[in-house]
Amino acid sequence: MKKQNILNLVLSAMFLALCMVLPLLTGQIKEIGNMLLPMHIPVMLCGLICGWQYGAVVGAVAPIMRSAIFGMPVMFPNAFAMAFELATYGFVIGYMFSHAKWKCIKSLYRCLLISMVAGRVVWGIVQCILLGLGENGFTISMFVTSAIVKAIPGTIIQLMLIPTVMLM
């Protein structure tokens, strides 16, 4: 059991490092990063491979740490909201997959889709809390645009890449 904990800790550190490095591939261009969602993939893989506890922690730490080191995402409100969103991804996908009756591709996709919805809902709730509601705050159109429309390319990449990695 101790060996497994050490392995999970090392793998979590690797996933956290990937969260730091992968956004550099988008060239620090916020719009491209918002579309490709490069930090989401390592967090979800961490939840699947290491477990929900590790996935949740890596998800919570990664955006805050990346903001402190690189200035992206902007700390308030983006990094704070992303910390809750990514922690939700890591927790939900890891918890659901570890409790799935069968560890098959169908279960993996089910867990992946549910975690994507849960993470985006949590992100929207946190944005509402941080920015408030109304015309000058966080609106439903902002949520739909940011969480759904702009995220389509990243969602497609996640739906293709995560199951592929897990099947290896």
Phi, psi and omega in degrees: 000321180296321178299319180295321178296319178294317178299315179297322178294317179295315178296321178297320176297321178295317179295323176296319177297320177297324176296331178282322189271318185305320178297340177294336178292337177277002177070024179060022177270113188305316184296320179290318177299321178294331180276321186269342176052055187293339180277341184292320185298309179298326180294315180295318178296323178298315178299320180289316187275316185264337182117163186296326182297313181291319179299319180294318181292314179300318179298321181287323185278322190305307183293324179293314180296318181293322177295319180294324183276312188253350182080003178226133355291160178302136187304307181242128001265352191299306184295321178297313180295320179295326179299317177291319180298309183291324175298321178296315177304308182299318180292306187297312183293320179292316181293312182296317183290324179291335179259004179291141181296318178238139177265067183245175182296325178296316177297320180299312179296320178300311180296319181296312181294318179295320179293325178297315179294313181300315180298319180291322177296315178299317178302315180297318179296315180295320177299319177299318180294316183287320186257345184081173180256169176106187184299321182269357181253215182267119184256166178296325178292325175295319179298310182299316181296310185285315187276335185244297188296306182292338184271359183304311180300318179294322178296317178297316178299316179298316181294335178269315189282315185298311176298325178298314179296318182292333179281343181287000000 
